[in-house]
Amino acid sequence: MFLKINKLLIILLLIGAFLRFYKLDWGQGLFTHPDEYHIVASVNQLVFPSQMNPHFFSYGTVTIYLIYFTQEIFKYFTTLFNQHSLLPNLFLVGRFYSALFSTLTIFVVYKTCKLFMSGYFSYLTAFLVAITPGLIQQAHFATPESALTFFLFASLYFILKFIQKNKIIFLVTSSIFLGFAMGVKISSAVFLLPLTIAVIIRAWPKKLSFKKLSKLISYILVILVVVIIFFAFAAPFVFIDLPAFLGNVQYEGGLAIGKLPVFYTRQFIDTVPVLFQFEKILPYTLGPFLFLFSFFGFIFFIINAIKKRKPNQAIIIIAFLSTFLINAFLFAKWTRFIAPAFPFFAIFATFLLEKFYLINKSVSKILTTILLVGTFLWTTAFFSIYFRPDIRITASDWIEKNFPENSTILVEGGNMIDIPLKGNFQKTSLDFYSLEDSQTTRNKIANALHSSTYFLIQSRRVFYNHQRLSSLFPKTANFYNSLFDGKLGFAQINEFHSYPEVQIGSLRFEIPDEKAEETWSVFDHPVIRVFEKNKQLSIEQYEKILENK
């Protein structure tokens, strides 16, 4: 079943693997994704077998345990051969598993498409998944989304096999993968919906009888029992330390629905579900061509499923909506929330092309060429960020060479790592998120502006969100308006960015993507702006501007 791999599929897997494994050490030692730090911190507190509680339930323990036991295996062999210098970096171990699971997802998607598509379009889907920028980016982070995507699609594959063959082994296997998916992230429990509906579709009796209803109920019980068993195996401390788990679920749930306002969710204030994803996430993570084709493909997919009564396609629709639509309507609309839905878009796009192929082969080939070339160029542009040095290091090196020694620098905090990374400077890092509500913060900023020669904006996180929400954050918005207008006595002298770009001969095309959902850029290619004081204001003048008077 999973062992018949032909040469073309191997080539597609190698392409996907290259795009995922290349430059896993991007950042040159800077690890600026906060979730990577949380996961590595959890790994560092584990001691087998006496202390295996990760004390971190925002994610499940599957990836945490994988990283930990990989480290232990390395420790054993490095001790055995007295080569302690070969111990791996835990961040890179986590990124390795992300890249591995993301590569395996290409294979599972191919096998899934083979159940209802021709071989040609199954390969096409696999290729599109291999080059999807959002999946490639997630594979370069030591976070659980890549593993989650793999387990969910493996579960989906066996759901469809169950519908096709009506063998309970497929139902059990699908439930096992779902149990592991929940061990990666508890929110994947929404996949119980397509799994249960698949059972109802396949086992619902044409004529009601106690025996047949008992069989249907027994199938559902099998799902629940197997899922819970493997969930408990994958994440045992969910049950052992249940109060801590429930407390974390309550906290994370509060963030997700906007009940607990925190500074790093302000970008989602006054945003419209689905429209936000269509504008700020999907055009970047899929590329405009794949996004457009998949949009119309989804419509055709629904029509075909209803018109021809295709139960397997109905399950795919339900699975997609479970991973995309439910998360799309949350207050917090981070890219990672809908990352497991990305392969579905490739499926819908190729389904559209297959339908056109049955009607007009020439038109289908032209559309396929447009989709492939457009998506490939978009992926090439995105992937270019991994060929360049980390922009924070580039900016830091420039500052070290061009700023006089002992220069006073004001820096926005909240970006994981403050630049410059080296050099003999007096650096002040302040929390600009609390500028609106804290008089103390405004006083600190006024004094820092007065005493500093340079001001660094390390990403769009603060100014962009607050300028957009000027009615809610008038003081903060006015401050940044004044900065960019030159009213603070600072002028921008340089800007460092690593936008996705394509270079063809002497032609070079940049794709400014700073306005995408902020986690798309701020963790791996933020825009850094450098301001130098050209006019000294008094502390009182700075205070007046900060008070928006």
C-alpha positions as CSV (number, residue, x, y, z in Angstrom):
1,M,0.0,0.0,0.0
2,F,2.6,2.5,1.1
3,L,5.6,0.7,-0.4
4,K,5.0,1.1,-4.2
5,I,7.0,4.2,-4.9
6,N,7.9,5.0,-8.5
7,K,10.7,7.1,-9.8
8,L,8.6,10.3,-10.5
9,L,7.3,10.3,-6.9
10,I,10.9,9.9,-5.6
11,I,11.9,12.9,-7.6
12,L,9.0,14.9,-6.2
13,L,9.9,13.8,-2.7
14,L,13.5,14.8,-3.2
15,I,12.5,18.2,-4.5
16,G,10.3,18.7,-1.4
17,A,13.0,17.4,0.9
18,F,15.6,19.8,-0.5
19,L,13.2,22.8,-0.1
20,R,12.6,21.7,3.5
21,F,16.0,20.5,4.7
22,Y,18.1,23.2,3.0
23,K,19.3,25.8,5.5
24,L,17.7,24.4,8.6
25,D,20.3,26.4,10.5
26,W,19.0,29.7,9.0
27,G,19.5,32.5,11.3
28,Q,23.1,31.7,11.9
29,G,22.6,30.8,15.5
30,L,19.7,33.3,16.1
31,F,16.5,31.5,17.0
32,T,13.8,34.1,17.0
33,H,10.6,32.0,17.0
34,P,9.2,32.1,20.5
35,D,7.6,28.7,20.2
36,E,11.0,27.1,19.4
37,Y,12.3,28.5,22.7
38,H,9.3,27.1,24.6
39,I,9.7,23.7,23.1
40,V,13.5,23.5,23.7
41,A,13.0,24.8,27.3
42,S,10.5,21.9,27.8
43,V,13.0,19.4,26.4
44,N,15.7,20.7,28.7
45,Q,13.8,19.9,31.9
46,L,13.1,16.3,31.0
47,V,14.9,13.4,32.7
48,F,14.0,9.9,31.8
49,P,12.3,8.2,33.5
50,S,11.9,10.3,36.7
51,Q,10.8,13.6,35.2
52,M,8.9,13.4,31.9
53,N,6.4,16.2,32.6
54,P,7.0,18.9,30.0
55,H,5.1,21.5,32.1
56,F,4.1,23.0,28.7
57,F,0.7,22.1,27.2
58,S,0.3,24.8,24.5
59,Y,1.5,22.0,22.3
60,G,1.4,18.3,22.8
61,T,4.4,16.2,23.8
62,V,5.0,14.2,20.5
63,T,7.5,16.7,19.2
64,I,9.0,17.4,22.6
65,Y,9.6,13.7,23.3
66,L,11.0,13.1,19.8
67,I,13.6,15.9,20.3
68,Y,14.4,14.6,23.8
69,F,14.9,11.0,23.0
70,T,16.9,11.9,19.9
71,Q,19.2,13.9,22.2
72,E,19.5,10.9,24.6
73,I,20.5,8.6,21.7
74,F,23.1,11.1,20.7
75,K,24.3,11.4,24.3
76,Y,24.7,7.6,24.5
77,F,26.8,7.3,21.4
78,T,28.9,10.4,22.0
79,T,29.7,9.1,25.5
80,L,30.4,5.6,24.1
81,F,32.9,7.0,21.6
82,N,34.0,10.0,23.7
83,Q,32.8,12.5,21.1
84,H,30.9,15.0,23.3
85,S,31.4,17.8,20.8
86,L,29.0,16.0,18.4
87,L,25.9,16.6,20.6
88,P,23.2,18.2,18.4
89,N,21.6,21.6,18.8
90,L,18.1,20.9,20.1
91,F,16.7,23.7,17.9
92,L,18.1,21.9,14.8
93,V,16.8,18.6,16.0
94,G,13.3,20.1,16.2
95,R,13.7,21.6,12.7
96,F,14.9,18.3,11.4
97,Y,11.7,16.6,12.5
98,S,9.6,19.4,11.1
99,A,11.3,19.0,7.7
100,L,11.0,15.2,7.9
101,F,7.2,15.2,8.6
102,S,6.6,17.9,6.0
103,T,8.4,15.8,3.4
104,L,6.4,12.7,4.4
105,T,3.2,14.8,4.0
106,I,3.9,15.1,0.3
107,F,3.8,11.3,0.0
108,V,0.6,10.9,2.0
109,V,-1.1,13.6,0.0
110,Y,-0.1,11.8,-3.2
111,K,-1.5,8.5,-1.9
112,T,-4.7,10.3,-0.8
113,C,-5.2,11.8,-4.3
114,K,-4.7,8.5,-5.9
115,L,-7.9,7.3,-4.3
116,F,-10.0,9.7,-6.4
117,M,-7.7,11.3,-9.0
118,S,-5.8,10.0,-12.0
119,G,-2.1,9.3,-11.5
120,Y,-1.0,12.4,-13.5
121,F,-3.0,14.8,-11.3
122,S,-1.9,13.0,-8.2
123,Y,1.7,13.7,-9.1
124,L,0.8,17.3,-9.9
125,T,-0.8,17.7,-6.4
126,A,2.3,16.2,-4.8
127,F,4.5,18.7,-6.7
128,L,2.4,21.6,-5.6
129,V,2.5,20.5,-2.0
130,A,6.3,20.1,-2.3
131,I,6.7,23.7,-3.4
132,T,4.0,25.4,-1.2
133,P,5.8,28.3,0.5
134,G,3.8,28.1,3.7
135,L,4.7,24.4,4.2
136,I,8.3,25.1,3.4
137,Q,8.5,27.9,6.0
138,Q,6.8,25.8,8.7
139,A,9.3,23.0,8.0
140,H,12.1,25.5,8.9
141,F,10.7,26.0,12.4
142,A,11.1,23.6,15.3
143,T,7.4,23.8,15.9
144,P,4.7,21.2,15.7
145,E,2.7,22.3,12.7
146,S,4.5,20.1,10.2
147,A,4.1,17.0,12.3
148,L,0.4,17.9,12.9
149,T,-0.2,18.2,9.1
150,F,1.4,14.8,8.5
151,F,-0.7,13.0,11.2
152,L,-3.9,14.6,10.1
153,F,-3.4,13.7,6.4
154,A,-2.4,10.2,7.3
155,S,-5.6,9.9,9.3
156,L,-7.6,11.3,6.4
157,Y,-6.0,8.8,4.0
158,F,-7.2,5.9,6.1
159,I,-10.6,7.4,6.5
160,L,-11.0,7.4,2.8
161,K,-9.6,3.8,2.6
162,F,-12.2,2.8,5.2
163,I,-15.0,4.3,3.0
164,Q,-13.6,2.5,0.0
165,K,-13.0,-0.9,1.5
166,N,-15.2,-0.9,4.6
167,K,-12.5,-2.7,6.6
168,I,-12.2,-1.9,10.3
169,I,-8.4,-2.0,10.1
170,F,-8.5,1.2,8.2
171,L,-10.8,2.8,10.7
172,V,-8.4,1.8,13.6
173,T,-5.4,3.0,11.7
174,S,-7.0,6.4,11.0
175,S,-7.9,6.6,14.7
176,I,-4.3,5.8,15.7
177,F,-3.0,8.7,13.5
178,L,-5.6,11.0,15.0
179,G,-4.6,10.1,18.5
180,F,-1.0,11.0,17.6
181,A,-2.2,14.2,16.0
182,M,-4.0,15.2,19.2
183,G,-0.7,14.4,21.0
184,V,0.9,17.0,18.8
185,K,-1.9,19.6,19.3
186,I,-5.2,19.0,21.1
187,S,-7.1,21.2,18.6
188,S,-6.8,18.4,16.1
189,A,-9.7,16.8,18.0
190,V,-11.9,18.5,15.4
191,F,-10.9,15.7,13.0
192,L,-13.2,13.5,15.0
193,L,-15.9,15.1,12.9
194,P,-14.9,13.7,9.4
195,L,-13.9,10.4,11.0
196,T,-17.3,10.0,12.6
197,I,-19.2,11.1,9.5
198,A,-17.2,8.6,7.4
199,V,-18.5,5.9,9.7
200,I,-22.0,7.1,9.4
201,I,-21.8,7.3,5.6
202,R,-20.3,3.8,5.3
203,A,-22.2,2.0,8.1
204,W,-25.6,3.7,8.3
205,P,-28.2,0.9,7.7
206,K,-30.6,1.2,4.8
207,K,-33.1,-0.5,7.0
208,L,-32.9,0.2,10.7
209,S,-32.3,-2.8,13.0
210,F,-30.8,-3.3,16.4
211,K,-28.0,-5.3,15.0
212,K,-27.0,-2.8,12.4
213,L,-27.3,0.1,14.7
214,S,-25.2,-1.8,17.2
215,K,-22.5,-2.2,14.5
216,L,-22.6,1.6,13.8
217,I,-22.3,2.4,17.5
218,S,-19.5,-0.1,17.9
219,Y,-17.5,1.5,15.1
220,I,-17.9,5.0,16.8
221,L,-16.8,3.5,20.1
222,V,-13.8,1.9,18.4
223,I,-12.8,5.4,17.1
224,L,-13.1,7.0,20.6
225,V,-11.3,4.2,22.4
226,V,-8.4,4.0,20.0
227,V,-8.0,7.8,19.7
228,I,-8.0,8.2,23.5
229,I,-5.5,5.3,24.0
230,F,-3.0,6.7,21.5
231,F,-3.5,10.2,22.6
232,A,-2.7,9.1,26.2
233,F,0.3,7.2,24.9
234,A,1.6,10.3,22.9
235,A,0.7,12.9,25.7
236,P,0.5,11.0,29.0
237,F,0.8,14.1,31.2
238,V,-2.4,15.5,29.8
239,F,-4.1,12.9,32.0
240,I,-1.4,12.7,34.8
241,D,-1.3,16.4,35.3
242,L,-4.8,17.2,34.2
243,P,-5.3,20.4,36.2
244,A,-2.3,22.0,34.6
245,F,-3.4,20.9,31.1
246,L,-7.0,22.2,31.6
247,G,-5.5,25.5,32.9
248,N,-3.4,25.8,29.8
249,V,-6.4,25.0,27.6
250,Q,-8.4,27.7,29.3
251,Y,-5.6,30.2,28.8
252,E,-4.8,29.3,25.2
253,G,-8.5,29.2,24.4
254,G,-8.9,32.7,25.9
255,L,-6.2,34.0,23.7
256,A,-7.7,32.3,20.6
257,I,-11.1,33.8,21.0
258,G,-9.8,37.2,22.2
259,K,-11.1,36.9,25.7
260,L,-7.6,37.4,27.1
261,P,-6.1,40.4,25.3
262,V,-2.3,40.4,25.0
263,F,0.1,42.6,23.1
264,Y,1.0,40.0,20.4
265,T,-2.6,39.6,19.3
266,R,-3.3,43.2,18.5
267,Q,-2.9,42.7,14.8
268,F,-6.2,40.7,14.9
269,I,-8.3,43.5,16.4
270,D,-11.1,44.5,14.0
271,T,-10.3,41.9,11.4
272,V,-12.9,39.9,9.5
273,P,-12.7,36.1,9.6
274,V,-11.8,34.4,6.3
275,L,-11.3,37.8,4.6
276,F,-8.2,38.2,6.8
277,Q,-6.8,34.9,5.7
278,F,-7.7,35.6,2.1
279,E,-5.9,38.9,2.2
280,K,-3.1,38.5,4.7
281,I,-2.1,34.8,4.7
282,L,-3.1,32.7,1.7
283,P,-1.7,34.9,-1.1
284,Y,1.7,34.7,0.6
285,T,1.7,31.1,1.9
286,L,0.3,29.6,-1.3
287,G,1.2,32.2,-3.9
288,P,-1.5,34.1,-5.8
289,F,-1.8,31.5,-8.6
290,L,-2.3,28.5,-6.3
291,F,-4.7,30.5,-4.2
292,L,-6.8,31.6,-7.1
293,F,-6.9,28.1,-8.7
294,S,-7.7,26.4,-5.4
295,F,-10.5,28.9,-4.7
296,F,-12.4,27.9,-7.9
297,G,-11.3,24.3,-7.5
298,F,-13.0,24.2,-4.1
299,I,-16.3,25.4,-5.6
300,F,-16.1,22.7,-8.3
301,F,-15.1,20.1,-5.7
302,I,-18.3,20.9,-3.7
303,I,-20.5,20.8,-6.8
304,N,-19.0,17.5,-7.9
305,A,-19.4,15.9,-4.5
306,I,-23.1,16.9,-4.3
307,K,-24.0,16.2,-7.9
308,K,-22.3,12.8,-8.1
309,R,-22.7,11.8,-4.5
310,K,-19.1,11.2,-3.8
311,P,-18.7,10.3,-0.2
312,N,-14.9,10.4,-0.3
313,Q,-15.0,14.0,-1.6
314,A,-17.6,14.9,1.0
315,I,-15.2,13.7,3.7
316,I,-12.4,15.8,2.2
317,I,-14.6,18.9,2.3
318,I,-15.5,18.2,5.9
319,A,-11.8,17.6,6.8
320,F,-10.8,20.8,5.1
321,L,-13.5,22.9,6.8
322,S,-12.5,21.3,10.1
323,T,-8.9,22.5,9.8
324,F,-9.5,25.8,8.0
325,L,-12.9,27.3,8.7
326,I,-13.0,26.6,12.4
327,N,-9.6,28.3,12.9
328,A,-10.4,31.1,10.5
329,F,-13.2,32.3,12.8
330,L,-11.0,32.5,15.8
331,F,-9.9,36.0,17.0
332,A,-6.3,34.9,16.8
333,K,-5.6,34.2,13.2
334,W,-2.0,33.2,13.1
335,T,-0.7,31.6,10.0
336,R,0.3,28.4,11.9
337,F,-3.4,27.9,12.9
338,I,-4.4,27.1,9.3
339,A,-1.0,25.6,8.2
340,P,-2.5,22.0,8.2
341,A,-5.0,23.1,5.6
342,F,-2.4,24.2,3.1
343,P,-2.2,20.8,1.2
344,F,-6.0,20.9,0.7
345,F,-5.6,23.9,-1.6
346,A,-3.2,22.0,-3.9
347,I,-5.9,19.2,-4.0
348,F,-8.6,21.6,-5.0
349,A,-6.5,23.3,-7.6
350,T,-5.5,20.1,-9.3
351,F,-9.1,18.8,-9.1
352,L,-10.1,21.9,-11.1
353,L,-7.5,21.1,-13.7
354,E,-8.5,17.5,-14.0
355,K,-12.1,18.6,-14.7
356,F,-10.9,21.0,-17.4
357,Y,-8.8,18.1,-18.8
358,L,-12.0,16.0,-19.3
359,I,-13.6,18.9,-21.2
360,N,-10.7,20.4,-23.1
361,K,-7.2,19.0,-22.9
362,S,-5.6,22.1,-24.5
363,V,-7.2,24.5,-22.0
364,S,-6.2,22.3,-19.1
365,K,-2.6,22.1,-20.3
366,I,-2.4,25.9,-20.6
367,L,-4.0,26.4,-17.1
368,T,-1.6,23.8,-15.7
369,T,1.4,25.6,-17.2
370,I,0.2,28.9,-15.7
371,L,-0.3,27.4,-12.3
372,L,3.0,25.5,-12.3
373,V,5.1,28.4,-13.6
374,G,3.4,31.0,-11.4
375,T,3.7,28.9,-8.2
376,F,7.2,27.9,-9.0
377,L,8.3,31.5,-9.4
378,W,6.5,32.5,-6.2
379,T,8.2,29.7,-4.3
380,T,11.6,30.6,-5.8
381,A,11.1,34.1,-4.6
382,F,10.2,33.0,-1.1
383,F,13.0,30.5,-0.9
384,S,15.5,33.2,-1.8
385,I,15.4,34.4,1.8
386,Y,17.3,31.2,2.8
387,F,20.2,32.0,0.4
388,R,20.9,35.3,2.1
389,P,22.3,36.0,5.6
390,D,19.8,36.7,8.3
391,I,18.8,40.3,7.9
392,R,19.3,40.9,11.7
393,I,22.9,40.0,11.3
394,T,23.3,42.1,8.2
395,A,21.8,45.1,10.0
396,S,23.9,44.4,13.1
397,D,27.1,44.3,11.1
398,W,26.3,47.5,9.4
399,I,25.5,49.2,12.7
400,E,28.8,48.0,14.2
401,K,30.8,49.5,11.2
402,N,28.9,52.8,10.9
403,F,27.9,53.8,14.4
404,P,30.5,55.5,16.6
405,E,31.6,53.6,19.7
406,N,29.5,54.3,22.8
407,S,26.6,55.4,20.6
408,T,23.3,55.5,22.5
409,I,20.6,53.4,20.8
410,L,16.9,53.1,21.6
411,V,15.4,49.8,20.6
412,E,11.9,48.5,20.5
413,G,11.5,45.4,22.7
414,G,9.3,42.4,22.1
415,N,11.3,41.0,19.1
416,M,13.0,38.1,20.9
417,I,16.5,39.4,20.1
418,D,17.6,43.0,20.1
419,I,20.1,44.3,17.7
420,P,22.9,45.3,17.4
421,L,24.2,41.9,18.4
422,K,27.7,43.1,19.1
423,G,29.7,46.3,19.4
424,N,30.5,48.8,22.1
425,F,27.1,50.6,22.3
426,Q,24.8,51.8,25.0
427,K,21.5,50.1,24.1
428,T,18.2,50.8,25.8
429,S,15.3,48.3,25.0
430,L,11.8,49.5,26.0
431,D,8.3,48.1,25.8
432,F,6.5,50.2,23.3
433,Y,3.4,48.0,23.5
434,S,2.6,49.6,26.9
435,L,3.1,53.2,25.6
436,E,-0.7,53.8,25.5
437,D,-1.6,52.9,29.0
438,S,1.6,53.4,31.1
439,Q,2.7,56.8,32.2
440,T,5.9,55.2,33.4
441,T,6.6,53.8,30.0
442,R,6.0,57.1,28.3
443,N,8.4,58.8,30.7
444,K,11.1,56.2,30.0
445,I,10.6,56.6,26.3
446,A,10.8,60.4,26.5
447,N,14.0,60.2,28.4
448,A,15.5,57.6,26.1
449,L,14.6,59.6,23.0
450,H,16.3,62.6,24.5
451,S,19.5,60.8,25.4
452,S,19.7,58.5,22.3
453,T,21.4,59.2,19.0
454,Y,19.8,56.3,17.1
455,F,16.4,54.6,17.2
456,L,15.9,51.1,15.8
457,I,12.6,49.6,14.6
458,Q,13.3,45.9,14.4
459,S,10.0,44.8,12.7
460,R,6.6,46.0,11.8
461,R,5.0,44.5,14.9
462,V,4.4,47.7,16.9
463,F,4.0,50.6,14.5
464,Y,2.0,48.9,11.8
465,N,-0.7,47.5,14.1
466,H,-1.1,50.7,16.1
467,Q,-1.2,53.0,13.2
468,R,-4.0,50.8,11.7
469,L,-5.9,51.0,15.0
470,S,-5.3,54.7,15.7
471,S,-8.7,55.2,17.3
472,L,-7.9,52.5,19.9
473,F,-4.3,53.5,20.4
474,P,-4.2,57.2,19.6
475,K,-1.0,57.9,21.6
476,T,1.0,55.1,20.1
477,A,-0.3,55.9,16.6
478,N,0.6,59.5,17.0
479,F,4.1,58.6,18.2
480,Y,4.9,56.6,15.1
481,N,3.3,59.1,12.8
482,S,5.5,61.7,14.4
483,L,8.5,59.5,14.0
484,F,7.9,58.9,10.3
485,D,7.1,62.5,9.7
486,G,10.3,63.7,11.3
487,K,8.6,65.5,14.1
488,L,10.5,63.5,16.7
489,G,13.8,64.9,15.4
490,F,14.8,61.5,13.9
491,A,15.3,60.7,10.2
492,Q,15.5,57.3,8.6
493,I,19.0,56.6,7.4
494,N,18.8,53.0,6.3
495,E,16.4,50.1,5.9
496,F,17.3,46.4,5.9
497,H,15.0,43.9,4.4
498,S,15.1,40.4,2.9
499,Y,12.0,40.4,0.8
500,P,11.2,37.3,-1.4
501,E,12.8,38.0,-4.8
502,V,13.3,36.5,-8.2
503,Q,16.2,37.4,-10.4
504,I,16.2,36.6,-14.1
505,G,19.3,37.8,-15.8
506,S,19.6,41.5,-15.0
507,L,16.0,41.8,-14.0
508,R,15.2,41.6,-10.3
509,F,11.7,41.4,-8.8
510,E,11.1,42.0,-5.1
511,I,7.9,41.0,-3.4
512,P,7.3,43.3,-0.4
513,D,5.5,41.1,2.1
514,E,5.7,43.1,5.3
515,K,1.9,43.7,5.3
516,A,1.2,39.9,5.5
517,E,0.1,38.4,8.8
518,E,3.1,39.4,11.0
519,T,4.4,35.9,11.8
520,W,5.0,35.4,8.1
521,S,7.9,37.8,8.2
522,V,8.9,38.9,11.7
523,F,10.5,35.5,12.7
524,D,12.7,35.0,9.6
525,H,12.8,38.1,7.4
526,P,11.7,41.3,9.3
527,V,12.2,44.8,7.9
528,I,14.6,46.8,10.1
529,R,14.6,50.6,10.0
530,V,17.4,52.7,11.3
531,F,16.8,56.3,12.5
532,E,19.3,58.9,13.4
533,K,18.7,62.0,15.4
534,N,19.0,65.2,13.4
535,K,17.3,67.6,15.8
536,Q,17.4,67.5,19.5
537,L,14.1,68.1,21.3
538,S,13.7,68.6,25.0
539,I,12.3,66.0,27.3
540,E,9.2,68.1,27.7
541,Q,8.6,68.2,23.9
542,Y,8.9,64.4,23.7
543,E,6.5,64.1,26.6
544,K,4.0,66.3,24.8
545,I,4.2,64.2,21.6
546,L,3.8,61.0,23.6
547,E,0.8,62.4,25.4
548,N,-0.7,63.2,21.9
549,K,-1.1,66.9,22.9
